[in-house]
Amino acid sequence: MKNTKFLVRVNRGGTRAPEYVQRIDRTPIQLTTHLKLALAMGKFTAEDAVRSIQNSRCSPELVPVQVNA
């Protein structure tokens, strides 16, 4: 059985590689460029992370991924 989890991808513009949320228990939220280190979370937690890092210099988005239950 597979569940849908969400990654939060952050694009800061320019030529930078996209970053992903790695940890949410710190302020500010910790980001990584390594997809395998990204935190897979539930939709409500991911939406909270998007709201907390959304500003004029970056555009976060939810990326759905399938994980084994």
C-alpha positions in Angstrom: 0.0 0.0 0.0 1.3 3.5 -0.9 0.7 6.8 0.8 1.1 10.2 -0.6 3.5 12.4 1.3 4.7 15.9 0.3 8.1 17.6 -0.1 8.4 21.3 -0.1 10.6 22.6 -3.0 11.9 26.1 -2.7 13.1 28.1 -5.7 15.0 31.2 -4.9 15.4 32.3 -8.6 18.6 32.8 -10.6 20.8 29.8 -11.3 20.6 28.2 -7.9 19.5 24.6 -7.7 16.1 24.0 -6.1 16.2 23.4 -2.3 14.0 21.1 -0.3 12.9 21.4 3.4 15.1 19.1 5.5 14.0 20.0 9.0 11.1 22.0 10.4 11.8 21.9 14.1 14.3 24.8 13.9 13.9 28.5 13.2 14.6 29.2 10.4 13.6 26.0 8.6 16.6 24.0 7.4 16.9 23.5 3.7 19.0 21.0 1.5 19.7 20.6 -2.1 19.8 16.8 -1.8 16.4 15.3 -2.7 17.1 12.2 -0.7 17.6 14.2 2.5 14.3 16.1 2.1 11.6 15.6 4.7 8.5 13.8 3.5 5.5 15.0 5.5 1.8 15.1 5.5 -0.1 17.7 3.6 -1.1 20.0 6.5 2.5 20.0 7.9 3.8 20.8 4.4 1.4 23.6 3.9 2.4 25.1 7.3 6.1 24.9 6.1 5.2 26.7 2.9 3.4 29.5 4.8 6.4 29.9 7.2 9.0 30.3 4.5 7.0 32.2 1.8 8.5 35.6 1.1 9.2 37.8 -1.8 12.6 36.2 -2.6 11.5 32.5 -2.7 8.6 30.6 -4.1 7.9 27.3 -2.2 5.7 24.6 -3.8 4.4 21.2 -2.7 5.7 18.2 -4.5 3.6 15.0 -4.0 5.6 11.7 -3.7 4.4 8.1 -3.3 5.9 6.2 -0.3 5.4 2.7 0.9 3.2 2.4 4.0 
